[in-house]
Amino acid sequence: MAKQVIRQKKKAGRSGGGENSIPFTKKNYLLFTAGIFVILVGFLTLSRGSITLAPILLVAGYCVLIPLAIALK
């Protein structure tokens, strides 16, 4: 019995999937990619002189999409 418990603990330690890990799904990666894309488009529009669209895109990327990608399970 004790050997089984030790084996299970070793397997859990090797897989890296403990209580503190965050399991990302396909939805998380898509949101994160969308956030990076929106941020890049925001910097591109900022470099072209847009002072209204660029901040909206940057705030949407940094403050909405990236945190949403991290927080959603």
PQR file of N, CA, C, O and H, with PARSE charges and radii, in Angstrom:
ATOM      1  N   MET A   1       0.818  -1.190   0.000 -0.4000 1.5000
ATOM      2  CA  MET A   1       0.000   0.000   0.000 -0.0000 2.0000
ATOM      3  C   MET A   1       0.864   1.257   0.000  0.5500 1.7000
ATOM      4  O   MET A   1       0.603   2.190  -0.760 -0.5500 1.4000
ATOM      5  N   ALA A   2       1.897   1.286   0.854 -0.4000 1.5000
ATOM      6  CA  ALA A   2       2.753   2.459   0.953 -0.0000 2.0000
ATOM      7  C   ALA A   2       3.539   2.685  -0.335  0.5500 1.7000
ATOM      8  O   ALA A   2       3.784   3.827  -0.723 -0.5500 1.4000
ATOM      9  H   ALA A   2       2.109   0.528   1.471  0.4000 1.0000
ATOM     10  N   LYS A   3       3.937   1.597  -1.001 -0.4000 1.5000
ATOM     11  CA  LYS A   3       4.677   1.736  -2.256 -0.0000 2.0000
ATOM     12  C   LYS A   3       3.813   2.361  -3.339  0.5500 1.7000
ATOM     13  O   LYS A   3       4.314   3.130  -4.159 -0.5500 1.4000
ATOM     14  H   LYS A   3       3.738   0.668  -0.686  0.4000 1.0000
ATOM     15  N   GLN A   4       2.519   2.043  -3.355 -0.4000 1.5000
ATOM     16  CA  GLN A   4       1.618   2.622  -4.346 -0.0000 2.0000
ATOM     17  C   GLN A   4       1.486   4.123  -4.139  0.5500 1.7000
ATOM     18  O   GLN A   4       1.473   4.884  -5.107 -0.5500 1.4000
ATOM     19  H   GLN A   4       2.112   1.418  -2.689  0.4000 1.0000
ATOM     20  N   VAL A   5       1.387   4.553  -2.888 -0.4000 1.5000
ATOM     21  CA  VAL A   5       1.265   5.968  -2.584 -0.0000 2.0000
ATOM     22  C   VAL A   5       2.525   6.703  -3.012  0.5500 1.7000
ATOM     23  O   VAL A   5       2.438   7.794  -3.575 -0.5500 1.4000
ATOM     24  H   VAL A   5       1.398   3.935  -2.102  0.4000 1.0000
ATOM     25  N   ILE A   6       3.676   6.134  -2.759 -0.4000 1.5000
ATOM     26  CA  ILE A   6       4.946   6.754  -3.143 -0.0000 2.0000
ATOM     27  C   ILE A   6       5.043   6.855  -4.662  0.5500 1.7000
ATOM     28  O   ILE A   6       5.476   7.880  -5.188 -0.5500 1.4000
ATOM     29  H   ILE A   6       3.746   5.247  -2.302  0.4000 1.0000
ATOM     30  N   ARG A   7       4.646   5.804  -5.369 -0.4000 1.5000
ATOM     31  CA  ARG A   7       4.678   5.839  -6.837 -0.0000 2.0000
ATOM     32  C   ARG A   7       3.757   6.910  -7.382  0.5500 1.7000
ATOM     33  O   ARG A   7       4.119   7.613  -8.326 -0.5500 1.4000
ATOM     34  H   ARG A   7       4.294   4.971  -4.942  0.4000 1.0000
ATOM     35  N   GLN A   8       2.565   7.049  -6.802 -0.4000 1.5000
ATOM     36  CA  GLN A   8       1.619   8.058  -7.259 -0.0000 2.0000
ATOM     37  C   GLN A   8       2.161   9.457  -7.024  0.5500 1.7000
ATOM     38  O   GLN A   8       1.990  10.337  -7.868 -0.5500 1.4000
ATOM     39  H   GLN A   8       2.272   6.478  -6.035  0.4000 1.0000
ATOM     40  N   LYS A   9       2.807   9.672  -5.896 -0.4000 1.5000
ATOM     41  CA  LYS A   9       3.380  10.985  -5.608 -0.0000 2.0000
ATOM     42  C   LYS A   9       4.512  11.307  -6.576  0.5500 1.7000
ATOM     43  O   LYS A   9       4.639  12.447  -7.022 -0.5500 1.4000
ATOM     44  H   LYS A   9       2.946   8.958  -5.210  0.4000 1.0000
ATOM     45  N   LYS A  10       5.331  10.317  -6.903 -0.4000 1.5000
ATOM     46  CA  LYS A  10       6.425  10.535  -7.844 -0.0000 2.0000
ATOM     47  C   LYS A  10       5.888  10.866  -9.225  0.5500 1.7000
ATOM     48  O   LYS A  10       6.415  11.750  -9.900 -0.5500 1.4000
ATOM     49  H   LYS A  10       5.227   9.391  -6.540  0.4000 1.0000
ATOM     50  N   LYS A  11       4.838  10.161  -9.653 -0.4000 1.5000
ATOM     51  CA  LYS A  11       4.242  10.434 -10.961 -0.0000 2.0000
ATOM     52  C   LYS A  11       3.640  11.832 -10.998  0.5500 1.7000
ATOM     53  O   LYS A  11       3.791  12.544 -11.991 -0.5500 1.4000
ATOM     54  H   LYS A  11       4.410   9.443  -9.104  0.4000 1.0000
ATOM     55  N   ALA A  12       2.966  12.230  -9.937 -0.4000 1.5000
ATOM     56  CA  ALA A  12       2.358  13.563  -9.882 -0.0000 2.0000
ATOM     57  C   ALA A  12       3.434  14.642  -9.890  0.5500 1.7000
ATOM     58  O   ALA A  12       3.240  15.698 -10.491 -0.5500 1.4000
ATOM     59  H   ALA A  12       2.844  11.652  -9.130  0.4000 1.0000
ATOM     60  N   GLY A  13       4.554  14.397  -9.241 -0.4000 1.5000
ATOM     61  CA  GLY A  13       5.632  15.383  -9.209 -0.0000 2.0000
ATOM     62  C   GLY A  13       6.305  15.543 -10.557  0.5500 1.7000
ATOM     63  O   GLY A  13       6.720  16.647 -10.909 -0.5500 1.4000
ATOM     64  H   GLY A  13       4.712  13.539  -8.753  0.4000 1.0000
ATOM     65  N   ARG A  14       6.424  14.462 -11.320 -0.4000 1.5000
ATOM     66  CA  ARG A  14       7.077  14.525 -12.632 -0.0000 2.0000
ATOM     67  C   ARG A  14       6.213  15.203 -13.679  0.5500 1.7000
ATOM     68  O   ARG A  14       6.730  15.872 -14.573 -0.5500 1.4000
ATOM     69  H   ARG A  14       6.088  13.565 -11.033  0.4000 1.0000
ATOM     70  N   SER A  15       4.903  15.036 -13.577 -0.4000 1.5000
ATOM     71  CA  SER A  15       4.032  15.567 -14.621 -0.0000 2.0000
ATOM     72  C   SER A  15       3.915  17.084 -14.552  0.5500 1.7000
ATOM     73  O   SER A  15       3.566  17.718 -15.547 -0.5500 1.4000
ATOM     74  H   SER A  15       4.483  14.492 -12.851  0.4000 1.0000
ATOM     75  N   GLY A  16       4.202  17.677 -13.394 -0.4000 1.5000
ATOM     76  CA  GLY A  16       4.134  19.121 -13.263 -0.0000 2.0000
ATOM     77  C   GLY A  16       2.723  19.628 -13.054  0.5500 1.7000
ATOM     78  O   GLY A  16       2.525  20.842 -13.012 -0.5500 1.4000
ATOM     79  H   GLY A  16       4.486  17.161 -12.585  0.4000 1.0000
ATOM     80  N   GLY A  17       1.744  18.772 -12.924 -0.4000 1.5000
ATOM     81  CA  GLY A  17       0.365  19.187 -12.765 -0.0000 2.0000
ATOM     82  C   GLY A  17      -0.075  19.179 -11.318  0.5500 1.7000
ATOM     83  O   GLY A  17      -0.948  18.398 -10.938 -0.5500 1.4000
ATOM     84  H   GLY A  17       1.905  17.786 -12.959  0.4000 1.0000
ATOM     85  N   GLY A  18       0.511  20.029 -10.514 -0.4000 1.5000
ATOM     86  CA  GLY A  18       0.144  20.101  -9.115 -0.0000 2.0000
ATOM     87  C   GLY A  18      -1.023  21.050  -8.904  0.5500 1.7000
ATOM     88  O   GLY A  18      -1.682  21.477  -9.853 -0.5500 1.4000
ATOM     89  H   GLY A  18       1.219  20.663 -10.822  0.4000 1.0000
ATOM     90  N   GLU A  19      -1.263  21.370  -7.644 -0.4000 1.5000
ATOM     91  CA  GLU A  19      -2.354  22.273  -7.314 -0.0000 2.0000
ATOM     92  C   GLU A  19      -2.091  23.687  -7.799  0.5500 1.7000
ATOM     93  O   GLU A  19      -3.038  24.408  -8.111 -0.5500 1.4000
ATOM     94  H   GLU A  19      -0.728  21.024  -6.873  0.4000 1.0000
ATOM     95  N   ASN A  20      -0.851  24.101  -7.871 -0.4000 1.5000
ATOM     96  CA  ASN A  20      -0.516  25.473  -8.213 -0.0000 2.0000
ATOM     97  C   ASN A  20      -0.391  25.725  -9.711  0.5500 1.7000
ATOM     98  O   ASN A  20      -0.166  26.865 -10.118 -0.5500 1.4000
ATOM     99  H   ASN A  20      -0.082  23.515  -7.618  0.4000 1.0000
ATOM    100  N   SER A  21      -0.530  24.702 -10.534 -0.4000 1.5000
ATOM    101  CA  SER A  21      -0.394  24.915 -11.967 -0.0000 2.0000
ATOM    102  C   SER A  21      -1.717  25.388 -12.564  0.5500 1.7000
ATOM    103  O   SER A  21      -2.791  25.064 -12.057 -0.5500 1.4000
ATOM    104  H   SER A  21      -0.713  23.776 -10.203  0.4000 1.0000
ATOM    105  N   ILE A  22      -1.624  26.149 -13.635 -0.4000 1.5000
ATOM    106  CA  ILE A  22      -2.809  26.671 -14.310 -0.0000 2.0000
ATOM    107  C   ILE A  22      -2.980  25.906 -15.609  0.5500 1.7000
ATOM    108  O   ILE A  22      -2.149  26.029 -16.509 -0.5500 1.4000
ATOM    109  H   ILE A  22      -0.752  26.412 -14.046  0.4000 1.0000
ATOM    110  N   PRO A  23      -4.029  25.129 -15.724 -0.5600 1.5000
ATOM    111  CA  PRO A  23      -4.226  24.374 -16.970  0.2800 2.0000
ATOM    112  C   PRO A  23      -4.817  25.268 -18.056  0.5500 1.7000
ATOM    113  O   PRO A  23      -5.973  25.680 -17.962 -0.5500 1.4000
ATOM    114  N   PHE A  24      -4.050  25.560 -19.057 -0.4000 1.5000
ATOM    115  CA  PHE A  24      -4.535  26.362 -20.172 -0.0000 2.0000
ATOM    116  C   PHE A  24      -5.186  25.450 -21.192  0.5500 1.7000
ATOM    117  O   PHE A  24      -4.693  24.361 -21.481 -0.5500 1.4000
ATOM    118  H   PHE A  24      -3.111  25.225 -19.133  0.4000 1.0000
ATOM    119  N   THR A  25      -6.293  25.910 -21.725 -0.4000 1.5000
ATOM    120  CA  THR A  25      -6.989  25.179 -22.765 -0.0000 2.0000
ATOM    121  C   THR A  25      -6.802  25.907 -24.085  0.5500 1.7000
ATOM    122  O   THR A  25      -6.123  26.931 -24.157 -0.5500 1.4000
ATOM    123  H   THR A  25      -6.694  26.795 -21.490  0.4000 1.0000
ATOM    124  N   LYS A  26      -7.409  25.367 -25.116 -0.4000 1.5000
ATOM    125  CA  LYS A  26      -7.309  25.986 -26.435 -0.0000 2.0000
ATOM    126  C   LYS A  26      -7.918  27.388 -26.406  0.5500 1.7000
ATOM    127  O   LYS A  26      -7.417  28.298 -27.067 -0.5500 1.4000
ATOM    128  H   LYS A  26      -7.961  24.535 -25.057  0.4000 1.0000
ATOM    129  N   LYS A  27      -9.000  27.560 -25.641 -0.4000 1.5000
ATOM    130  CA  LYS A  27      -9.655  28.868 -25.544 -0.0000 2.0000
ATOM    131  C   LYS A  27      -8.709  29.899 -24.922  0.5500 1.7000
ATOM    132  O   LYS A  27      -8.670  31.048 -25.362 -0.5500 1.4000
ATOM    133  H   LYS A  27      -9.406  26.821 -25.104  0.4000 1.0000
ATOM    134  N   ASN A  28      -7.948  29.492 -23.901 -0.4000 1.5000
ATOM    135  CA  ASN A  28      -6.996  30.403 -23.271 -0.0000 2.0000
ATOM    136  C   ASN A  28      -5.922  30.849 -24.256  0.5500 1.7000
ATOM    137  O   ASN A  28      -5.585  32.031 -24.327 -0.5500 1.4000
ATOM    138  H   ASN A  28      -7.980  28.558 -23.544  0.4000 1.0000
ATOM    139  N   TYR A  29      -5.389  29.898 -25.012 -0.4000 1.5000
ATOM    140  CA  TYR A  29      -4.345  30.244 -25.976 -0.0000 2.0000
ATOM    141  C   TYR A  29      -4.892  31.131 -27.099  0.5500 1.7000
ATOM    142  O   TYR A  29      -4.189  32.024 -27.571 -0.5500 1.4000
ATOM    143  H   TYR A  29      -5.662  28.938 -24.954  0.4000 1.0000
ATOM    144  N   LEU A  30      -6.128  30.897 -27.531 -0.4000 1.5000
ATOM    145  CA  LEU A  30      -6.722  31.746 -28.561 -0.0000 2.0000
ATOM    146  C   LEU A  30      -6.934  33.171 -28.056  0.5500 1.7000
ATOM    147  O   LEU A  30      -6.662  34.132 -28.775 -0.5500 1.4000
ATOM    148  H   LEU A  30      -6.699  30.171 -27.148  0.4000 1.0000
ATOM    149  N   LEU A  31      -7.417  33.310 -26.826 -0.4000 1.5000
ATOM    150  CA  LEU A  31      -7.593  34.645 -26.254 -0.0000 2.0000
ATOM    151  C   LEU A  31      -6.259  35.358 -26.083  0.5500 1.7000
ATOM    152  O   LEU A  31      -6.151  36.556 -26.346 -0.5500 1.4000
ATOM    153  H   LEU A  31      -7.638  32.529 -26.242  0.4000 1.0000
ATOM    154  N   PHE A  32      -5.251  34.625 -25.646 -0.4000 1.5000
ATOM    155  CA  PHE A  32      -3.925  35.222 -25.477 -0.0000 2.0000
ATOM    156  C   PHE A  32      -3.358  35.675 -26.824  0.5500 1.7000
ATOM    157  O   PHE A  32      -2.783  36.758 -26.930 -0.5500 1.4000
ATOM    158  H   PHE A  32      -5.338  33.652 -25.433  0.4000 1.0000
ATOM    159  N   THR A  33      -3.523  34.838 -27.850 -0.4000 1.5000
ATOM    160  CA  THR A  33      -3.061  35.204 -29.193 -0.0000 2.0000
ATOM    161  C   THR A  33      -3.819  36.413 -29.717  0.5500 1.7000
ATOM    162  O   THR A  33      -3.225  37.304 -30.324 -0.5500 1.4000
ATOM    163  H   THR A  33      -3.990  33.958 -27.764  0.4000 1.0000
ATOM    164  N   ALA A  34      -5.125  36.449 -29.486 -0.4000 1.5000
ATOM    165  CA  ALA A  34      -5.924  37.599 -29.905 -0.0000 2.0000
ATOM    166  C   ALA A  34      -5.464  38.863 -29.182  0.5500 1.7000
ATOM    167  O   ALA A  34      -5.402  39.936 -29.782 -0.5500 1.4000
ATOM    168  H   ALA A  34      -5.607  35.726 -28.993  0.4000 1.0000
ATOM    169  N   GLY A  35      -5.144  38.738 -27.900 -0.4000 1.5000
ATOM    170  CA  GLY A  35      -4.652  39.889 -27.143 -0.0000 2.0000
ATOM    171  C   GLY A  35      -3.330  40.410 -27.685  0.5500 1.7000
ATOM    172  O   GLY A  35      -3.144  41.620 -27.811 -0.5500 1.4000
ATOM    173  H   GLY A  35      -5.195  37.866 -27.412  0.4000 1.0000
ATOM    174  N   ILE A  36      -2.421  39.514 -28.001 -0.4000 1.5000
ATOM    175  CA  ILE A  36      -1.136  39.927 -28.577 -0.0000 2.0000
ATOM    176  C   ILE A  36      -1.349  40.596 -29.931  0.5500 1.7000
ATOM    177  O   ILE A  36      -0.708  41.603 -30.236 -0.5500 1.4000
ATOM    178  H   ILE A  36      -2.572  38.531 -27.898  0.4000 1.0000
ATOM    179  N   PHE A  37      -2.242  40.042 -30.741 -0.4000 1.5000
ATOM    180  CA  PHE A  37      -2.531  40.620 -32.055 -0.0000 2.0000
ATOM    181  C   PHE A  37      -3.131  42.023 -31.921  0.5500 1.7000
ATOM    182  O   PHE A  37      -2.739  42.938 -32.644 -0.5500 1.4000
ATOM    183  H   PHE A  37      -2.763  39.225 -30.493  0.4000 1.0000
ATOM    184  N   VAL A  38      -4.086  42.191 -30.991 -0.4000 1.5000
ATOM    185  CA  VAL A  38      -4.703  43.501 -30.780 -0.0000 2.0000
ATOM    186  C   VAL A  38      -3.666  44.498 -30.282  0.5500 1.7000
ATOM    187  O   VAL A  38      -3.694  45.661 -30.687 -0.5500 1.4000
ATOM    188  H   VAL A  38      -4.404  41.447 -30.403  0.4000 1.0000
ATOM    189  N   ILE A  39      -2.768  44.081 -29.430 -0.4000 1.5000
ATOM    190  CA  ILE A  39      -1.705  44.974 -28.938 -0.0000 2.0000
ATOM    191  C   ILE A  39      -0.782  45.389 -30.082  0.5500 1.7000
ATOM    192  O   ILE A  39      -0.423  46.561 -30.196 -0.5500 1.4000
ATOM    193  H   ILE A  39      -2.745  43.137 -29.101  0.4000 1.0000
ATOM    194  N   LEU A  40      -0.401  44.437 -30.924 -0.4000 1.5000
ATOM    195  CA  LEU A  40       0.466  44.779 -32.063 -0.0000 2.0000
ATOM    196  C   LEU A  40      -0.231  45.740 -33.018  0.5500 1.7000
ATOM    197  O   LEU A  40       0.393  46.679 -33.512 -0.5500 1.4000
ATOM    198  H   LEU A  40      -0.693  43.485 -30.831  0.4000 1.0000
ATOM    199  N   VAL A  41      -1.507  45.518 -33.282 -0.4000 1.5000
ATOM    200  CA  VAL A  41      -2.260  46.436 -34.144 -0.0000 2.0000
ATOM    201  C   VAL A  41      -2.369  47.803 -33.473  0.5500 1.7000
ATOM    202  O   VAL A  41      -2.311  48.830 -34.149 -0.5500 1.4000
ATOM    203  H   VAL A  41      -2.013  44.755 -32.880  0.4000 1.0000
ATOM    204  N   GLY A  42      -2.524  47.825 -32.158 -0.4000 1.5000
ATOM    205  CA  GLY A  42      -2.574  49.091 -31.427 -0.0000 2.0000
ATOM    206  C   GLY A  42      -1.281  49.875 -31.553  0.5500 1.7000
ATOM    207  O   GLY A  42      -1.315  51.089 -31.754 -0.5500 1.4000
ATOM    208  H   GLY A  42      -2.571  46.991 -31.608  0.4000 1.0000
ATOM    209  N   PHE A  43      -0.138  49.203 -31.439 -0.4000 1.5000
ATOM    210  CA  PHE A  43       1.136  49.896 -31.608 -0.0000 2.0000
ATOM    211  C   PHE A  43       1.347  50.333 -33.057  0.5500 1.7000
ATOM    212  O   PHE A  43       1.937  51.383 -33.312 -0.5500 1.4000
ATOM    213  H   PHE A  43      -0.111  48.217 -31.276  0.4000 1.0000
ATOM    214  N   LEU A  44       0.872  49.538 -33.991 -0.4000 1.5000
ATOM    215  CA  LEU A  44       0.969  49.923 -35.401 -0.0000 2.0000
ATOM    216  C   LEU A  44       0.148  51.180 -35.683  0.5500 1.7000
ATOM    217  O   LEU A  44       0.625  52.094 -36.357 -0.5500 1.4000
ATOM    218  H   LEU A  44       0.392  48.685 -33.784  0.4000 1.0000
ATOM    219  N   THR A  45      -1.077  51.229 -35.175 -0.4000 1.5000
ATOM    220  CA  THR A  45      -1.897  52.430 -35.377 -0.0000 2.0000
ATOM    221  C   THR A  45      -1.332  53.629 -34.618  0.5500 1.7000
ATOM    222  O   THR A  45      -1.486  54.771 -35.052 -0.5500 1.4000
ATOM    223  H   THR A  45      -1.464  50.487 -34.628  0.4000 1.0000
ATOM    224  N   LEU A  46      -0.683  53.373 -33.491 -0.4000 1.5000
ATOM    225  CA  LEU A  46      -0.044  54.461 -32.750 -0.0000 2.0000
ATOM    226  C   LEU A  46       1.120  55.045 -33.539  0.5500 1.7000
ATOM    227  O   LEU A  46       1.331  56.258 -33.536 -0.5500 1.4000
ATOM    228  H   LEU A  46      -0.558  52.446 -33.138  0.4000 1.0000
ATOM    229  N   SER A  47       1.866  54.192 -34.207 -0.4000 1.5000
ATOM    230  CA  SER A  47       2.998  54.684 -34.995 -0.0000 2.0000
ATOM    231  C   SER A  47       2.538  55.464 -36.228  0.5500 1.7000
ATOM    232  O   SER A  47       3.296  56.270 -36.768 -0.5500 1.4000
ATOM    233  H   SER A  47       1.695  53.207 -34.209  0.4000 1.0000
ATOM    234  N   ARG A  48       1.319  55.234 -36.669 -0.4000 1.5000
ATOM    235  CA  ARG A  48       0.781  55.972 -37.821 -0.0000 2.0000
ATOM    236  C   ARG A  48       0.082  57.262 -37.411  0.5500 1.7000
ATOM    237  O   ARG A  48      -0.390  58.008 -38.269 -0.5500 1.4000
ATOM    238  H   ARG A  48       0.703  54.580 -36.230  0.4000 1.0000
ATOM    239  N   GLY A  49       0.009  57.531 -36.118 -0.4000 1.5000
ATOM    240  CA  GLY A  49      -0.506  58.812 -35.661 -0.0000 2.0000
ATOM    241  C   GLY A  49      -1.929  58.802 -35.149  0.5500 1.7000
ATOM    242  O   GLY A  49      -2.465  59.868 -34.848 -0.5500 1.4000
ATOM    243  H   GLY A  49       0.392  56.925 -35.421  0.4000 1.0000
ATOM    244  N   SER A  50      -2.558  57.664 -35.035 -0.4000 1.5000
ATOM    245  CA  SER A  50      -3.921  57.609 -34.526 -0.0000 2.0000
ATOM    246  C   SER A  50      -3.895  57.773 -33.010  0.5500 1.7000
ATOM    247  O   SER A  50      -3.319  56.956 -32.292 -0.5500 1.4000
ATOM    248  H   SER A  50      -2.122  56.798 -35.279  0.4000 1.0000
ATOM    249  N   ILE A  51      -4.531  58.848 -32.537 -0.4000 1.5000
ATOM    250  CA  ILE A  51      -4.540  59.077 -31.091 -0.0000 2.0000
ATOM    251  C   ILE A  51      -5.864  58.675 -30.454  0.5500 1.7000
ATOM    252  O   ILE A  51      -6.047  58.862 -29.251 -0.5500 1.4000
ATOM    253  H   ILE A  51      -4.999  59.511 -33.120  0.4000 1.0000
ATOM    254  N   THR A  52      -6.785  58.129 -31.231 -0.4000 1.5000
ATOM    255  CA  THR A  52      -8.045  57.661 -30.645 -0.0000 2.0000
ATOM    256  C   THR A  52      -8.163  56.136 -30.706  0.5500 1.7000
ATOM    257  O   THR A  52      -8.523  55.511 -29.708 -0.5500 1.4000
ATOM    258  H   THR A  52      -6.636  57.977 -32.208  0.4000 1.0000
ATOM    259  N   LEU A  53      -7.870  55.533 -31.846 -0.4000 1.5000
ATOM    260  CA  LEU A  53      -8.018  54.096 -31.993 -0.0000 2.0000
ATOM    261  C   LEU A  53      -6.912  53.323 -31.264  0.5500 1.7000
ATOM    262  O   LEU A  53      -7.172  52.273 -30.676 -0.5500 1.4000
ATOM    263  H   LEU A  53      -7.578  56.041 -32.656  0.4000 1.0000
ATOM    264  N   ALA A  54      -5.699  53.835 -31.305 -0.4000 1.5000
ATOM    265  CA  ALA A  54      -4.562  53.131 -30.713 -0.0000 2.0000
ATOM    266  C   ALA A  54      -4.729  52.901 -29.211  0.5500 1.7000
ATOM    267  O   ALA A  54      -4.532  51.775 -28.753 -0.5500 1.4000
ATOM    268  H   ALA A  54      -5.488  54.688 -31.783  0.4000 1.0000
ATOM    269  N   PRO A  55      -5.082  53.919 -28.427 -0.5600 1.5000
ATOM    270  CA  PRO A  55      -5.250  53.659 -26.989  0.2800 2.0000
ATOM    271  C   PRO A  55      -6.390  52.687 -26.684  0.5500 1.7000
ATOM    272  O   PRO A  55      -6.302  51.902 -25.740 -0.5500 1.4000
ATOM    273  N   ILE A  56      -7.451  52.738 -27.476 -0.4000 1.5000
ATOM    274  CA  ILE A  56      -8.561  51.802 -27.272 -0.0000 2.0000
ATOM    275  C   ILE A  56      -8.093  50.372 -27.503  0.5500 1.7000
ATOM    276  O   ILE A  56      -8.414  49.479 -26.719 -0.5500 1.4000
ATOM    277  H   ILE A  56      -7.523  53.375 -28.243  0.4000 1.0000
ATOM    278  N   LEU A  57      -7.338  50.150 -28.570 -0.4000 1.5000
ATOM    279  CA  LEU A  57      -6.833  48.809 -28.865 -0.0000 2.0000
ATOM    280  C   LEU A  57      -5.836  48.339 -27.807  0.5500 1.7000
ATOM    281  O   LEU A  57      -5.862  47.178 -27.398 -0.5500 1.4000
ATOM    282  H   LEU A  57      -7.076  50.876 -29.206  0.4000 1.0000
ATOM    283  N   LEU A  58      -4.969  49.229 -27.371 -0.4000 1.5000
ATOM    284  CA  LEU A  58      -3.973  48.849 -26.371 -0.0000 2.0000
ATOM    285  C   LEU A  58      -4.615  48.520 -25.024  0.5500 1.7000
ATOM    286  O   LEU A  58      -4.228  47.551 -24.370 -0.5500 1.4000
ATOM    287  H   LEU A  58      -4.948  50.172 -27.703  0.4000 1.0000
ATOM    288  N   VAL A  59      -5.578  49.312 -24.618 -0.4000 1.5000
ATOM    289  CA  VAL A  59      -6.271  49.028 -23.359 -0.0000 2.0000
ATOM    290  C   VAL A  59      -7.056  47.726 -23.470  0.5500 1.7000
ATOM    291  O   VAL A  59      -7.078  46.937 -22.525 -0.5500 1.4000
ATOM    292  H   VAL A  59      -5.892  50.098 -25.150  0.4000 1.0000
ATOM    293  N   ALA A  60      -7.699  47.490 -24.609 -0.4000 1.5000
ATOM    294  CA  ALA A  60      -8.448  46.250 -24.805 -0.0000 2.0000
ATOM    295  C   ALA A  60      -7.517  45.047 -24.748  0.5500 1.7000
ATOM    296  O   ALA A  60      -7.873  44.015 -24.179 -0.5500 1.4000
ATOM    297  H   ALA A  60      -7.681  48.131 -25.377  0.4000 1.0000
ATOM    298  N   GLY A  61      -6.334  45.169 -25.330 -0.4000 1.5000
ATOM    299  CA  GLY A  61      -5.386  44.063 -25.316 -0.0000 2.0000
ATOM    300  C   GLY A  61      -4.796  43.806 -23.947  0.5500 1.7000
ATOM    301  O   GLY A  61      -4.806  42.679 -23.452 -0.5500 1.4000
ATOM    302  H   GLY A  61      -6.045  46.007 -25.792  0.4000 1.0000
ATOM    303  N   TYR A  62      -4.271  44.884 -23.329 -0.4000 1.5000
ATOM    304  CA  TYR A  62      -3.579  44.733 -22.050 -0.0000 2.0000
ATOM    305  C   TYR A  62      -4.525  44.512 -20.861  0.5500 1.7000
ATOM    306  O   TYR A  62      -4.214  43.737 -19.956 -0.5500 1.4000
ATOM    307  H   TYR A  62      -4.263  45.800 -23.731  0.4000 1.0000
ATOM    308  N   CYS A  63      -5.660  45.182 -20.865 -0.4000 1.5000
ATOM    309  CA  CYS A  63      -6.524  45.170 -19.674 -0.0000 2.0000
ATOM    310  C   CYS A  63      -7.731  44.243 -19.784  0.5500 1.7000
ATOM    311  O   CYS A  63      -8.386  43.962 -18.781 -0.5500 1.4000
ATOM    312  H   CYS A  63      -5.913  45.811 -21.600  0.4000 1.0000
ATOM    313  N   VAL A  64      -8.029  43.767 -20.986 -0.4000 1.5000
ATOM    314  CA  VAL A  64      -9.198  42.899 -21.140 -0.0000 2.0000
ATOM    315  C   VAL A  64      -8.784  41.508 -21.624  0.5500 1.7000
ATOM    316  O   VAL A  64      -9.021  40.519 -20.931 -0.5500 1.4000
ATOM    317  H   VAL A  64      -7.497  43.995 -21.801  0.4000 1.0000
ATOM    318  N   LEU A  65      -8.177  41.424 -22.793 -0.4000 1.5000
ATOM    319  CA  LEU A  65      -7.939  40.118 -23.417 -0.0000 2.0000
ATOM    320  C   LEU A  65      -6.873  39.285 -22.707  0.5500 1.7000
ATOM    321  O   LEU A  65      -7.084  38.097 -22.464 -0.5500 1.4000
ATOM    322  H   LEU A  65      -7.985  42.227 -23.357  0.4000 1.0000
ATOM    323  N   ILE A  66      -5.740  39.884 -22.373 -0.4000 1.5000
ATOM    324  CA  ILE A  66      -4.674  39.134 -21.716 -0.0000 2.0000
ATOM    325  C   ILE A  66      -5.107  38.647 -20.326  0.5500 1.7000
ATOM    326  O   ILE A  66      -4.931  37.466 -20.024 -0.5500 1.4000
ATOM    327  H   ILE A  66      -5.569  40.849 -22.571  0.4000 1.0000
ATOM    328  N   PRO A  67      -5.670  39.520 -19.465 -0.5600 1.5000
ATOM    329  CA  PRO A  67      -6.137  38.997 -18.170  0.2800 2.0000
ATOM    330  C   PRO A  67      -7.261  37.962 -18.293  0.5500 1.7000
ATOM    331  O   PRO A  67      -7.333  37.017 -17.507 -0.5500 1.4000
ATOM    332  N   LEU A  68      -8.131  38.152 -19.281 -0.4000 1.5000
ATOM    333  CA  LEU A  68      -9.194  37.181 -19.508 -0.0000 2.0000
ATOM    334  C   LEU A  68      -8.628  35.824 -19.910  0.5500 1.7000
ATOM    335  O   LEU A  68      -9.122  34.782 -19.478 -0.5500 1.4000
ATOM    336  H   LEU A  68      -8.072  38.919 -19.919  0.4000 1.0000
ATOM    337  N   ALA A  69      -7.595  35.846 -20.735 -0.4000 1.5000
ATOM    338  CA  ALA A  69      -6.951  34.597 -21.151 -0.0000 2.0000
ATOM    339  C   ALA A  69      -6.307  33.879 -19.984  0.5500 1.7000
ATOM    340  O   ALA A  69      -6.272  32.649 -19.956 -0.5500 1.4000
ATOM    341  H   ALA A  69      -7.193  36.692 -21.085  0.4000 1.0000
ATOM    342  N   ILE A  70      -5.799  34.629 -19.022 -0.4000 1.5000
ATOM    343  CA  ILE A  70      -5.155  34.025 -17.860 -0.0000 2.0000
ATOM    344  C   ILE A  70      -6.202  33.539 -16.846  0.5500 1.7000
ATOM    345  O   ILE A  70      -6.031  32.484 -16.236 -0.5500 1.4000
ATOM    346  H   ILE A  70      -5.828  35.629 -19.045  0.4000 1.0000
ATOM    347  N   ALA A  71      -7.268  34.298 -16.670 -0.4000 1.5000
ATOM    348  CA  ALA A  71      -8.234  34.018 -15.608 -0.0000 2.0000
ATOM    349  C   ALA A  71      -9.238  32.928 -15.939  0.5500 1.7000
ATOM    350  O   ALA A  71      -9.677  32.209 -15.041 -0.5500 1.4000
ATOM    351  H   ALA A  71      -7.407  35.156 -17.165  0.4000 1.0000
ATOM    352  N   LEU A  72      -9.612  32.788 -17.197 -0.4000 1.5000
ATOM    353  CA  LEU A  72     -10.634  31.810 -17.543 -0.0000 2.0000
ATOM    354  C   LEU A  72     -10.107  30.396 -17.429  0.5500 1.7000
ATOM    355  O   LEU A  72      -8.952  30.118 -17.750 -0.5500 1.4000
ATOM    356  H   LEU A  72      -9.256  33.372 -17.926  0.4000 1.0000
ATOM    357  N   LYS A  73     -10.967  29.510 -16.969 -0.4000 1.5000
ATOM    358  CA  LYS A  73     -10.593  28.094 -16.893 -0.0000 2.0000
ATOM    359  C   LYS A  73     -11.259  27.342 -18.000  0.5500 1.7000
ATOM    360  O   LYS A  73     -11.077  26.130 -18.119 -0.5500 1.4000
ATOM    361  H   LYS A  73     -11.906  29.736 -16.708  0.4000 1.0000
TER
END
